[in-house]
Amino acid sequence: MQPTVMVLDDDEAVLRLVETALAEEGCTVVCGSTIGWARAALQSRHVDLCIVDLDLPDGSGLTLVEDLRQRAGTGIIILTGRTDEMDQVQGFELGADDYIAKPFRLRELRARVNAVLRRTQPTRIQTDNSVPAPDHRFGSYRVFLGARQVLDANGNEVALTPMEFDALVAFLHNPNAVLSRDQLMTAIRGRDWFSYDRSIDGLVSRLRAKLPAAEGQRPHIATIYGVGYCFRPVESG
């Protein structure tokens, strides 16, 4: 199926440019210029990825990022002409998957879009009796790398954002090792970007809250003050 991408920007020229570029990539593209339009459109259609400008006629695009993060499986890319680095930090703290500054190159835009879609459009595990063996187990959780899915003890899916899942994978591949913030960000993003302590701390904090240990057990992710984080798997009983 063709992925559906929503583009939200108050610049008509940018909308047409992005629409044409992504349509050539095989995406179904819907465009709008206000938060109100986006919220109404999201009520009636599924969107795989939303590209959001921060400066919109009816408010900051960050408010829409907060709304979108509640929708499991929807990727978020912030596209903006703002140069304030704190906007980038806040965007990632709210759950954005990527951040592209204007002016941008179409080749970079296509690459970023495809990368986010690969992370947000996994092959889902069938909800029947043929669930495959997990790639990893820790505590009461089962992790399926191909499907990018985590199930809890009751078989319910734990809704993780793409960046949260990537952080979990980095921890799973380095059990009982202390990872610095820079090591985590390199594992998650796979490229150079602005790295902030507050940004990674917020990401790990959200991941820890979504994957609590059993009562009486130590947390799966420990903070090593002044150094980074350590993932400590707990064997299920």
C-alpha positions in Angstrom: 0.0 0.0 0.0 1.1 3.5 -0.7 2.0 5.4 2.5 0.0 8.5 3.2 2.0 11.7 4.1 0.4 14.8 5.5 2.3 18.1 4.8 1.4 21.1 6.9 3.0 24.4 5.9 1.7 28.0 5.4 3.9 28.4 2.3 2.1 27.3 -0.8 5.4 26.9 -2.8 6.8 24.6 -0.1 3.6 22.5 -0.1 3.7 22.1 -3.9 7.5 21.3 -3.9 7.2 18.6 -1.1 4.0 17.2 -2.6 5.6 16.7 -6.0 8.8 15.2 -4.6 7.0 12.7 -2.4 4.4 11.7 -5.0 7.4 10.7 -7.2 8.4 8.5 -4.3 5.1 6.7 -4.4 3.4 8.4 -1.5 -0.1 9.7 -1.3 0.3 13.3 -0.2 -2.3 15.5 1.5 -1.5 19.2 2.1 -2.8 21.9 4.4 -1.8 25.1 6.1 -3.4 25.2 9.5 -3.5 23.1 12.7 -7.3 23.1 12.6 -7.3 21.6 9.1 -4.9 18.9 10.1 -6.8 17.9 13.2 -10.0 17.7 11.1 -8.3 15.6 8.4 -6.8 13.3 11.0 -10.3 12.4 12.2 -11.3 10.9 8.9 -8.1 9.3 7.5 -5.1 7.3 8.4 -1.7 9.1 8.0 1.6 7.3 8.1 3.8 10.4 8.4 3.1 14.1 9.1 5.6 16.8 8.0 4.9 19.8 10.2 6.0 23.4 10.0 6.4 25.2 13.3 5.0 28.6 12.3 1.4 28.2 11.3 -1.4 30.8 11.1 -3.3 29.3 14.0 -0.5 28.4 16.3 2.7 26.5 16.8 3.2 23.2 15.0 4.5 21.8 18.2 1.0 21.6 19.6 0.1 19.3 16.7 3.3 17.2 17.4 1.9 16.6 20.9 -1.4 15.4 19.4 0.3 13.2 16.8 2.5 11.5 19.3 -0.6 9.9 20.8 -1.3 8.1 17.5 0.8 5.0 17.5 2.6 4.4 14.2 2.4 7.9 12.8 5.8 9.3 12.0 6.6 13.0 12.6 9.1 15.2 10.8 9.4 18.9 11.8 10.2 21.1 8.8 10.9 24.7 9.6 12.9 27.8 8.9 13.5 28.5 12.6 17.2 28.5 13.6 16.7 28.4 17.4 18.3 25.1 18.5 15.9 24.9 21.5 13.0 24.4 19.0 14.8 21.2 17.8 15.2 20.1 21.4 11.6 20.7 22.2 10.5 18.9 19.1 12.4 15.8 19.9 11.2 15.9 23.5 7.6 16.0 22.3 8.3 12.9 20.2 9.3 14.1 16.7 11.2 11.5 14.7 13.3 14.0 12.7 13.9 17.7 12.1 14.7 19.3 8.8 15.7 23.0 8.5 14.7 25.2 5.6 16.1 25.7 3.0 16.4 21.9 2.4 17.5 19.7 -0.5 14.9 17.4 -2.0 17.3 14.5 -2.0 17.7 14.9 1.8 14.0 15.3 2.3 13.2 12.1 0.4 15.9 10.2 2.4 14.6 11.4 5.7 11.0 10.6 4.8 11.9 7.1 3.6 13.9 6.5 6.8 11.0 7.4 9.1 8.5 5.4 7.0 10.7 2.4 7.3 10.7 2.7 11.1 7.0 3.4 11.4 5.6 0.9 8.8 6.8 -2.5 10.1 5.3 -5.8 9.3 3.0 -6.3 12.2 2.8 -9.6 14.2 -0.4 -11.5 13.4 -2.8 -11.5 16.4 -3.4 -15.3 16.1 -1.8 -18.4 17.5 1.1 -18.2 15.1 3.1 -15.5 16.9 6.8 -16.1 16.1 9.5 -16.5 18.6 10.8 -13.1 19.9 14.2 -11.9 19.1 14.8 -10.7 22.7 13.2 -11.2 26.1 13.7 -9.2 29.2 11.6 -9.2 32.4 8.1 -10.0 31.2 8.6 -8.3 27.8 9.1 -9.9 24.3 10.8 -7.9 21.5 10.3 -8.6 17.8 12.9 -6.7 15.8 11.4 -7.2 12.3 8.0 -6.0 13.4 9.5 -3.3 15.6 7.1 -4.5 18.3 7.2 -5.0 22.1 4.6 -7.2 23.9 4.0 -7.2 27.6 3.2 -10.2 29.8 -0.4 -10.2 28.7 0.4 -10.0 25.0 -0.5 -6.4 24.7 1.6 -4.2 22.5 3.6 -1.5 24.2 3.3 1.7 22.1 6.8 3.0 21.5 7.8 5.8 19.2 10.4 5.0 16.5 13.1 6.7 18.5 12.1 4.9 21.7 12.2 1.6 20.0 15.7 2.4 18.5 16.9 3.3 22.0 15.6 0.0 23.3 17.4 -1.9 20.5 20.6 -0.1 21.4 20.2 -1.2 25.0 19.3 -4.8 24.1 22.5 -5.0 22.0 24.6 -3.7 24.9 23.2 -5.4 28.1 24.8 -4.4 31.4 27.1 -1.9 29.6 27.0 1.8 30.3 26.2 3.8 27.3 26.9 7.5 27.2 24.4 10.0 25.8 26.5 10.4 22.7 26.6 6.7 22.1 22.9 6.4 22.4 22.2 9.3 20.0 24.6 7.8 17.5 22.8 4.4 17.7 19.4 6.0 17.4 20.0 8.6 14.7 22.8 7.0 12.8 24.1 10.5 11.7 25.5 13.7 13.2 22.9 16.0 14.8 22.6 18.4 17.7 22.8 16.3 20.8 21.5 17.7 24.1 21.5 16.1 27.5 17.9 17.2 28.0 16.7 15.6 24.8 18.2 12.1 25.4 17.3 12.2 29.1 13.6 12.9 28.2 13.7 10.0 25.7 15.1 7.5 28.1 12.7 8.7 30.8 9.7 8.0 28.6 11.1 4.6 27.6 11.7 3.6 31.2 8.1 4.7 32.1 6.6 2.6 29.3 8.6 -0.5 30.3 8.3 -0.7 34.1 9.9 -3.7 35.9 7.8 -6.1 37.9 7.0 -5.0 41.4 10.0 -5.4 43.7 12.4 -5.6 40.7 15.0 -2.9 39.9 14.3 -0.7 36.8 15.4 -2.1 33.5 17.2 1.1 32.7 19.5 2.6 35.3 20.9 6.1 35.3 24.6 6.2 35.9 25.0 9.8 37.0 27.6 11.7 35.1 28.2 8.9 32.6 25.0 7.7 30.9 22.6 4.7 31.2 22.8 1.0 31.7 20.3 -1.6 30.6 20.0 -4.4 33.1 17.8 -7.3 31.8 15.8 -9.0 34.5 15.0 -12.7 33.9 11.3 -13.5 34.0 10.4 -16.1 36.6 
